[in-house]
């Protein structure tokens, strides 16, 4: 006879033990086998009183077998055992069900350990529960590792302070309150401290500074380290005026005493620059960081003569056109009503499709245009979609898509007649995909204007909302027509990444929000853009980056190999009639053989530094050579650069060059 358990124990005995002695021997063998297992195991009766424990169980818990027999398993529970978990165990066992899970238990000496439980009921021939068998494992090391990973995910590795992720969570979960500000703080000249005393001294300084600032903050304030020499503070209960100045003066006390280093016989003093933005509660976190970062840059530019901090002006987010995809600063529209009034005007002849060029960043040629819906009022005022879209229901969005698609394809046909041939992408709402007529609308519109399917792309918004079979079927029918499908705003959320696996996109668009902190956290931003671009290559899809607002952003994207880009640096969204003239007069401002901005230079150097690879060209022909000669006031940067052209570049010099370029990015003009 062979007896096996789901826990891996197996014993073989003579078939049909008929005598009492034989049955007794079987029991003894089973008990010895149970005790010998390397896993901590025990058997209880139906009332959960311990009948037998393995040697491993006593070794883990510190109890002798005699101390455990007849006891309830709750003997291992203590003050840290989760009441929810213990209740779940009792509930499962009372219903005769199995249970698996982790619980914090306590040894005989009172020391805690994490216990992974697997409990199974045993029934007799009548189905009545007679015993429970439990296998347990000490998973303290695993839980400690998981806790360490959780901590690392939300904290800066150098200072131990909350990081940007934790700061985002704090901002999104805090209660709205008047008089709060977000402050971004930069340590002045930390790079020179690293160069003079070494990186360990720089890390020590950041740790000391973090501790000092934390001690000076009031209850309810939140301090984070965003990496490198950049900190952020959420200051609550700031009502402006002297109260704000007093709070900032108190915070500045953190750097008024010199910093000392354990292994050095020398102290050093530092200073800070700070940019602040009021937290109003009616803007996005990205916009808030954009304001604070811009204020920080203004504070840096004013040093050392100017004040150490600058407060950003109170500008509503909807007035910043890059964040609402507008066409310029919104004019004063007085008492013009919104909501349903906007809807009525939109469908009474007010809809117009503005076009934003999408360029090939390798050649500078026009790749396509994106058609963007606008509401044009009778007085010529142009209203962006952020204002009128919230007033539209699903039927309105369907109608907006039909009219916008028809107008976009009509423009293509008109440009064809004038000798300009290109493609167009049109945004589509997931709700429109639920309408079974959607593929027919697209097919009819292409046929009406004589546009080939490969010249039309549909950009799918809010991809989390694509769940139903009807929507998936609509996508399949659209793809069978031959039109393209783009995933819009990749990088704005993890769920978008999940959708990339699930739907057959041929284009991904990198969200403009990825570039919000490129001045304050350039290396991290470049790394993210590069990773997403490589992911596009791996998936075999085209990649477009949005939000290229200045020369530095555009050049960095080009250096990193992003194929396509759009943004205000190249062209704002414009009326369709202006596109042919723009194309005829446009000159691509980037050069393939040179870098002209600090961001472009950093991107070029970083792509080799991260792999510890030498720069591939000869020193004289390297794009960085001319850039450094124009922007370096000392010979140090040129020397660091020269070391990158050897067979085995020195990583220390490589990092120094990167730090110098990061300083140029942070201290350069806003629109370099």
C-alpha positions in Angstrom: 0.0 0.0 0.0 1.3 3.5 -0.9 0.2 6.5 1.1 0.9 10.0 -0.2 0.0 13.5 1.0 -0.2 16.8 -0.9 2.8 18.0 1.2 5.2 15.6 -0.5 5.3 12.8 2.1 5.0 9.2 0.8 5.3 5.8 2.6 4.8 2.3 1.3 3.4 -0.5 3.5 2.3 -4.1 3.1 -1.2 -4.1 1.5 -4.2 -4.6 3.8 -2.6 -4.6 7.3 -5.1 -6.9 9.0 -3.8 -7.3 12.5 -3.7 -4.8 15.3 0.1 -5.1 15.4 0.4 -4.3 11.7 -1.9 -1.3 12.0 0.0 0.0 15.0 3.3 -0.3 13.0 1.8 1.7 10.1 0.8 4.4 12.6 4.4 4.5 14.1 5.9 4.7 10.6 3.7 7.5 9.6 4.5 9.4 12.8 8.2 8.9 12.3 7.9 10.0 8.6 5.9 13.1 9.7 8.5 14.0 12.3 11.4 13.6 9.9 10.0 16.0 7.3 12.2 19.1 6.9 9.0 21.3 6.9 7.4 22.5 10.1 4.2 20.4 10.4 1.6 19.7 12.9 -1.7 17.7 13.2 -4.7 18.9 15.3 -8.0 17.2 16.1 -11.2 18.7 14.8 -11.3 21.1 17.7 -7.8 22.4 16.7 -6.0 20.9 19.7 -2.4 19.9 18.8 -1.9 16.1 18.6 1.5 15.9 16.9 4.3 18.2 15.7 7.4 17.7 13.6 10.9 18.2 14.8 11.2 21.2 12.5 8.2 22.8 14.1 9.7 22.7 17.6 13.0 23.9 16.2 11.4 27.0 14.6 9.1 27.9 17.6 11.3 26.9 20.5 8.6 24.9 22.2 9.1 21.3 23.2 6.6 18.8 21.8 5.3 18.2 25.4 4.5 21.9 25.8 2.5 21.9 22.6 0.4 18.8 22.8 -3.2 19.6 23.7 -2.7 23.3 23.1 -4.6 25.4 20.6 -2.4 26.7 17.7 -3.3 30.3 18.9 -0.4 29.8 21.3 1.8 31.2 18.6 -0.2 34.4 18.1 0.8 37.6 19.8 0.3 41.4 19.8 1.5 41.8 16.2 -0.6 39.1 14.7 -3.1 40.7 12.3 -6.6 40.3 13.7 -8.0 40.2 10.1 -5.7 37.2 9.3 -6.6 35.3 12.5 -10.3 35.9 11.9 -9.9 34.6 8.3 -8.1 31.4 9.6 -10.9 30.8 12.1 -13.6 31.4 9.5 -12.0 29.0 7.0 -11.6 26.2 9.5 -15.1 26.6 10.9 -16.5 26.1 7.4 -14.2 23.1 6.9 -12.2 24.9 4.2 -8.4 25.1 3.5 -6.4 28.1 4.3 -3.2 29.6 2.9 -1.5 32.8 3.9 1.1 34.6 6.0 0.9 35.6 9.6 3.2 37.1 12.2 3.7 34.5 15.0 5.9 34.5 18.1 8.4 31.9 19.4 8.5 30.7 22.9 11.1 33.4 23.8 8.8 36.1 22.5 10.7 36.9 19.3 8.5 37.4 16.2 8.7 35.5 12.9 6.7 35.4 9.8 5.0 32.1 9.2 3.6 30.9 5.9 0.6 28.6 6.7 -1.0 25.9 4.6 -3.9 24.2 6.5 -6.0 21.3 5.1 -8.9 19.5 6.7 -8.9 15.6 6.9 -12.3 13.8 6.6 -13.4 10.3 7.3 -15.4 8.1 5.0 -18.6 9.9 6.0 -17.1 13.3 5.1 -16.8 14.4 8.7 -13.7 16.5 9.6 -11.6 14.5 12.0 -8.3 16.4 11.9 -6.4 19.4 10.4 -2.9 19.1 8.9 -0.7 22.2 8.7 2.6 22.8 7.0 4.4 26.0 8.0 7.5 27.8 6.8 9.5 30.5 8.4 9.4 33.2 5.7 10.9 36.0 7.8 13.7 36.6 5.4 11.3 36.8 2.4 9.1 39.3 4.2 12.1 41.4 5.3 13.2 41.5 1.7 9.8 42.5 0.5 9.6 45.2 3.1 13.1 46.4 2.0 11.8 46.5 -1.6 8.7 48.4 -0.6 10.9 50.9 1.3 13.3 51.3 -1.6 10.4 51.9 -4.0 9.3 54.9 -2.0 12.6 56.3 -0.7 15.8 57.9 -1.9 18.7 55.4 -1.5 21.2 58.1 -0.3 19.1 60.1 2.2 16.4 57.6 3.1 13.8 60.4 2.6 10.6 59.8 0.6 11.3 59.9 -3.2 9.3 61.4 -6.1 6.9 58.5 -6.2 6.1 59.0 -2.5 5.8 62.7 -3.0 3.3 62.1 -5.8 1.2 59.9 -3.5 1.3 62.5 -0.8 0.2 65.2 -3.1 -2.7 63.1 -4.4 -3.9 61.9 -1.0 -3.5 65.1 1.1 -6.6 66.9 2.1 -7.2 70.1 0.1 -6.2 73.1 2.3 -5.6 76.7 1.7 -2.1 78.1 2.0 0.0 75.2 0.9 3.1 75.4 -1.3 5.4 73.0 -3.1 9.0 74.0 -2.8 11.8 72.5 -4.9 15.3 73.0 -3.4 18.6 72.7 -5.1 22.0 72.4 -3.3 24.3 75.0 -4.8 27.7 73.7 -6.0 27.3 70.1 -4.8 29.1 69.0 -7.9 32.2 70.9 -6.9 32.1 69.3 -3.4 31.9 65.9 -5.1 34.9 66.8 -7.2 36.9 68.2 -4.3 36.1 65.8 -1.4 34.7 62.8 -3.3 31.2 61.3 -3.7 31.1 59.8 -0.3 31.5 63.3 1.2 28.7 64.6 -1.1 26.4 61.8 0.0 27.2 62.5 3.7 26.3 66.1 3.1 23.0 65.2 1.6 22.1 62.9 4.5 23.0 65.6 7.0 21.1 68.2 5.1 18.0 66.0 4.9 18.1 65.4 8.7 18.5 69.1 9.4 15.6 70.1 7.2 13.3 67.4 8.6 14.0 68.7 12.1 13.1 72.2 11.1 9.8 71.4 9.4 6.4 71.7 11.1 4.1 68.8 11.8 2.2 68.0 8.6 4.9 69.2 6.2 6.4 66.7 3.9 10.1 66.4 2.8 11.3 64.3 -0.2 14.6 63.8 -2.0 14.1 63.7 -5.8 17.6 62.4 -6.5 21.0 64.0 -6.8 21.0 67.4 -5.2 17.3 68.1 -5.5 14.9 68.1 -2.6 11.2 69.0 -2.4 9.0 70.1 0.5 5.3 70.5 0.8 4.7 73.3 3.3 1.2 73.4 4.8 -0.6 76.3 6.5 1.3 79.0 4.6 -0.9 82.1 4.2 1.7 84.2 2.3 3.3 87.4 3.3 5.5 87.4 6.4 4.4 83.9 7.4 5.9 82.4 4.2 9.1 84.4 4.6 9.4 83.3 8.3 8.9 79.6 7.3 11.5 79.8 4.6 14.0 81.6 6.8 13.6 78.8 9.4 14.2 76.2 6.7 17.3 78.0 5.5 18.8 77.6 9.0 19.7 74.0 7.8 22.7 75.4 5.9 23.8 78.2 8.3 26.1 75.8 10.2 29.0 74.1 8.4 28.8 70.5 7.5 31.5 68.1 8.8 32.7 64.8 7.4 33.9 61.8 9.5 37.0 61.0 7.4 38.0 64.5 6.6 39.6 67.2 8.7 37.7 69.9 7.0 34.2 71.4 7.2 32.3 73.0 4.3 29.4 75.4 3.9 26.8 75.3 1.2 23.8 77.4 0.1 20.4 76.6 -1.4 18.2 77.8 -4.2 14.4 77.3 -4.0 11.4 77.6 -6.3 7.9 77.6 -4.9 4.5 77.1 -6.4 1.1 77.4 -4.6 -0.9 74.2 -4.3 -4.4 75.4 -5.4 -6.1 72.1 -5.8 -7.3 72.8 -9.3 -4.3 71.7 -11.3 -2.4 68.5 -12.1 0.7 67.4 -10.2 2.7 67.7 -13.4 1.7 71.3 -13.8 2.5 72.0 -10.2 6.0 70.6 -10.6 6.4 72.5 -13.8 5.6 75.8 -12.0 8.0 75.0 -9.1 10.8 73.9 -11.4 10.5 77.1 -13.5 10.6 79.2 -10.2 13.7 77.2 -9.1 15.4 78.0 -12.4 14.7 81.7 -12.0 16.1 81.6 -8.4 19.3 79.9 -9.7 19.7 82.5 -12.5 19.5 85.3 -9.9 22.2 83.9 -7.6 24.4 85.0 -5.9 23.1 88.5 -5.9 19.4 87.8 -5.8 17.2 86.2 -3.2 17.6 82.4 -2.6 14.0 81.6 -3.4 11.4 82.6 -5.9 7.6 82.1 -5.9 5.9 81.2 -9.1 3.0 83.5 -10.2 -0.5 82.2 -9.7 -1.3 81.0 -13.3 -4.3 78.7 -13.7 -3.4 75.5 -15.5 -6.0 76.0 -18.2 -4.2 79.2 -19.2 -1.0 77.4 -20.1 -1.6 76.1 -23.6 0.9 73.4 -23.6 -1.0 71.6 -20.9 -4.3 71.8 -22.6 -3.1 71.4 -26.1 -4.3 74.9 -27.0 -3.3 77.4 -29.6 -2.1 80.3 -27.6 -3.0 81.9 -24.3 -6.7 82.0 -23.9 -8.2 85.4 -24.2 -10.6 86.9 -21.7 -14.0 85.5 -22.7 -15.9 87.6 -20.1 -19.2 86.1 -19.1 -19.3 83.5 -21.9 -21.1 80.5 -20.5 -19.5 77.1 -20.7 -20.9 73.5 -20.7 -24.0 73.1 -22.9 -23.4 76.5 -24.5 -20.1 75.3 -25.8 -21.6 72.1 -27.0 -24.3 74.0 -29.0 -21.7 76.2 -30.6 -19.5 73.3 -31.4 -22.1 71.5 -33.5 -23.5 74.8 -34.9 -20.5 75.4 -37.1 -17.9 76.2 -34.4 -15.9 73.0 -34.9 -12.6 73.4 -36.6 -9.6 71.0 -36.9 -6.2 72.5 -36.2 -3.2 70.6 -37.4 0.1 70.0 -35.6 3.0 68.7 -37.7 4.8 65.5 -36.6 8.4 65.5 -37.9 10.9 62.8 -38.7 13.6 63.7 -36.2 16.2 62.0 -38.4 15.6 63.9 -41.6 13.5 66.9 -40.6 10.7 65.9 -43.1 7.0 66.1 -42.3 5.8 62.6 -41.4 2.1 63.4 -40.7 -0.1 65.8 -39.0 -2.3 65.4 -35.9 -5.8 66.7 -36.2 -6.9 68.5 -33.0 -10.5 69.6 -32.4 -11.1 73.3 -31.5 -14.2 75.4 -30.8 -13.9 78.7 -32.7 -16.4 81.3 -31.5 -18.0 83.9 -33.7 -15.5 86.6 -32.5 -12.6 84.4 -33.5 -11.7 83.2 -30.0 -10.3 79.6 -30.1 -11.3 77.3 -27.3 -9.2 74.2 -26.6 -10.8 70.8 -25.9 -10.1 70.8 -22.2 -13.0 73.2 -21.8 -15.7 71.8 -24.1 -15.0 68.0 -23.9 -16.3 67.5 -20.3 -19.7 68.8 -21.5 -20.0 66.1 -24.2 -21.8 62.8 -23.6 -21.1 59.6 -25.6 -23.4 60.5 -28.4 -21.7 63.9 -28.7 -18.3 62.3 -28.8 -19.5 60.0 -31.6 -20.7 63.1 -33.5 -17.4 65.0 -32.8 -15.4 62.0 -34.1 -17.5 61.8 -37.3 -17.3 65.5 -38.1 -13.6 65.8 -37.1 -12.6 62.7 -39.2 -14.5 64.1 -42.2 -12.9 67.5 -41.9 -9.4 66.0 -41.5 -9.7 63.8 -44.6 -11.2 66.7 -46.5 -8.1 68.7 -45.7 -5.8 65.8 -46.9 -7.7 65.7 -50.2 -7.4 69.5 -50.6 -3.6 69.4 -49.9 -3.3 66.6 -52.4 -4.7 68.9 -55.0 -2.1 71.5 -54.1 0.8 69.1 -54.3 1.3 68.3 -50.6 0.8 64.6 -49.7 0.9 63.5 -46.1 -1.0 61.5 -43.5 -3.2 62.4 -40.6 -4.0 61.0 -37.2 -7.4 61.6 -35.5 -8.2 61.0 -31.8 -11.0 58.5 -31.1 -12.7 58.0 -27.7 -13.2 54.4 -26.4 -16.9 55.1 -26.1 -17.1 55.7 -29.9 -15.7 52.1 -30.4 -18.8 50.8 -28.7 -21.0 52.1 -31.6 -21.2 49.3 -34.1 -21.4 51.9 -36.9 -17.9 53.3 -36.1 -15.9 51.2 -38.7 -18.6 52.1 -41.4 -18.1 55.8 -40.6 -14.4 55.5 -41.2 -14.8 53.5 -44.4 -17.3 55.9 -45.8 -15.2 59.0 -45.0 -12.1 57.5 -46.7 -14.1 56.6 -49.7 -15.8 60.0 -49.9 -12.5 61.9 -50.0 -10.5 59.3 -51.9 -7.9 58.8 -49.0 -6.0 55.5 -48.8 -6.3 53.7 -45.5 -2.6 53.8 -44.8 -2.8 57.6 -44.7 -5.1 57.6 -41.7 -4.2 56.8 -38.1 -6.5 56.7 -35.1 -5.1 57.7 -31.7 -6.9 55.8 -28.9 -7.4 57.8 -25.7 -8.0 56.4 -22.2 -7.0 52.9 -23.2 -8.2 51.5 -19.9 -11.8 52.0 -21.1 -11.3 49.5 -23.9 -12.8 46.4 -22.2 -15.9 45.1 -24.1 -16.0 42.6 -26.9 -17.8 45.2 -29.0 -14.9 47.6 -28.8 -12.3 44.9 -29.6 -14.4 43.8 -32.6 -14.6 47.4 -33.8 -10.7 47.7 -33.5 -10.4 44.5 -35.6 -12.7 45.8 -38.3 -10.9 49.1 -38.4 -7.5 47.3 -38.8 -9.0 45.2 -41.5 -9.8 48.4 -43.3 -6.0 49.2 -43.3 -6.0 52.2 -40.9 -3.3 52.6 -38.3 -3.8 52.5 -34.5 -1.8 54.5 -32.0 -1.5 54.3 -28.3 -1.7 57.8 -27.0 0.1 59.2 -23.9 2.3 56.2 -23.2 4.2 56.8 -19.9 1.2 58.5 -18.2 0.4 55.2 -16.4 1.2 51.5 -15.9 -2.2 50.5 -17.4 -1.1 52.0 -20.7 1.8 49.6 -20.8 -0.6 46.7 -20.2 -2.7 47.8 -23.1 0.4 47.7 -25.4 0.4 44.0 -25.0 -3.3 43.5 -25.5 -4.1 45.7 -28.6 -2.4 45.7 -32.0 -1.0 49.2 -32.0 1.4 50.3 -34.8 2.4 53.6 -33.1 3.0 54.6 -29.6 3.0 58.3 -28.5 5.2 59.2 -25.5 3.2 61.5 -23.2 4.4 65.1 -22.9 4.3 64.7 -19.1 7.5 62.7 -19.4 9.4 65.9 -20.1 8.0 68.0 -17.4 11.1 67.6 -15.1 13.7 67.2 -17.8 15.5 70.4 -16.5 15.5 69.4 -12.8 16.0 65.6 -13.4 17.6 65.3 -16.8 19.4 62.0 -16.4 16.3 60.2 -15.1 14.1 61.7 -17.9 16.6 60.8 -20.6 16.7 57.2 -19.2 13.0 56.9 -19.3 12.6 58.3 -22.8 15.4 56.0 -24.0 13.8 52.9 -22.4 10.4 53.6 -23.9 11.9 54.2 -27.3 13.7 50.9 -27.2 10.5 49.2 -26.1 8.9 50.6 -29.3 11.7 49.1 -31.4 11.4 45.8 -29.6 7.6 45.8 -30.4 8.2 46.8 -34.0 6.1 50.0 -33.7 6.7 53.6 -34.6 7.4 56.0 -31.7 6.3 59.7 -31.5 7.3 61.9 -28.6 5.0 64.8 -27.7 5.8 68.1 -26.0 9.1 69.1 -27.6 8.9 72.7 -26.5 12.5 73.9 -27.0 15.7 73.1 -28.8 17.2 71.1 -26.0 14.2 68.8 -25.7 14.1 68.3 -29.5 17.8 67.7 -29.8 17.9 65.2 -26.9 15.1 63.2 -28.3 16.8 63.1 -31.7 20.1 62.0 -30.1 18.4 59.2 -28.2 16.9 57.9 -31.4 13.3 58.8 -31.0 12.1 58.6 -34.7 9.2 61.1 -34.6 8.4 64.2 -32.6 6.0 67.1 -32.3 5.8 70.2 -30.1 5.9 74.0 -30.0 9.6 74.1 -30.8 8.7 73.0 -34.4 5.1 74.2 -34.7 2.0 75.0 -32.7 -1.3 73.5 -33.8 -2.5 75.7 -36.7 -5.5 76.1 -38.9 -5.5 73.6 -41.8 -5.1 76.3 -44.5 -1.8 77.3 -43.0 -0.1 73.9 -43.2 1.1 74.1 -46.9 2.7 77.4 -46.3 4.3 76.2 -43.1 5.7 73.2 -44.9 7.1 75.3 -47.7 8.9 77.7 -45.3 10.0 75.3 -42.6 13.8 74.7 -42.0 14.7 71.9 -39.8 16.8 73.4 -36.9 18.7 70.3 -35.7 22.0 69.1 -37.1 23.1 65.5 -37.3 26.8 66.3 -37.1 26.7 68.6 -34.0 25.1 69.2 -30.6 23.9 72.7 -29.9 22.3 72.5 -26.5 23.3 71.3 -23.1 20.5 68.7 -23.1 21.6 67.4 -26.5 25.2 67.2 -25.2 24.1 65.4 -22.1 22.0 62.9 -24.1 25.0 62.2 -26.4 27.4 61.6 -23.5 24.9 59.6 -21.4 24.2 57.0 -24.1 27.8 55.9 -23.9 28.4 56.5 -20.1 25.6 54.2 -19.0 27.4 51.2 -20.7 30.9 52.4 -19.8 31.6 52.6 -23.5 34.1 55.0 -25.1 32.8 57.7 -27.5 33.0 56.1 -31.0 34.5 58.9 -33.1 38.0 60.4 -32.9 38.2 63.3 -30.5 38.4 66.0 -33.1 35.3 64.8 -34.9 33.2 64.2 -31.7 30.1 66.4 -31.6 31.0 67.3 -27.9 34.3 68.8 -28.8 33.0 72.0 -30.3 30.3 72.2 -27.8 32.7 72.0 -24.8 35.1 74.6 -26.4 32.2 77.0 -26.6 30.7 76.5 -23.2 33.5 75.6 -20.8 35.4 78.3 -19.0 38.1 75.9 -17.8 40.1 73.1 -19.3 38.6 70.5 -16.9 35.6 69.6 -19.1 37.8 69.1 -22.2 40.1 66.9 -20.2 37.2 64.8 -18.9 35.9 64.5 -22.4 39.3 63.4 -23.8 39.3 60.5 -21.4 36.1 59.2 -23.0 37.9 58.6 -26.3 40.4 56.0 -25.0 40.0 52.3 -25.2 38.9 52.1 -21.5 37.3 55.4 -20.5 37.7 56.3 -16.9 34.2 56.2 -15.3 35.1 58.8 -12.7 36.0 61.3 -15.5 32.9 60.2 -17.4 30.7 61.0 -14.3 32.4 64.4 -13.8 31.6 65.3 -17.4 28.0 64.2 -17.0 27.7 66.3 -13.7 29.1 69.3 -15.5 26.6 68.9 -18.3 23.7 68.4 -15.8 24.7 71.7 -14.2 24.6 73.4 -17.6 21.1 71.9 -18.2 19.8 73.1 -14.9 21.4 76.6 -15.0 20.8 77.3 -18.7 18.0 79.5 -20.1 14.5 78.0 -20.0 14.2 77.8 -23.7 17.7 76.8 -24.8 
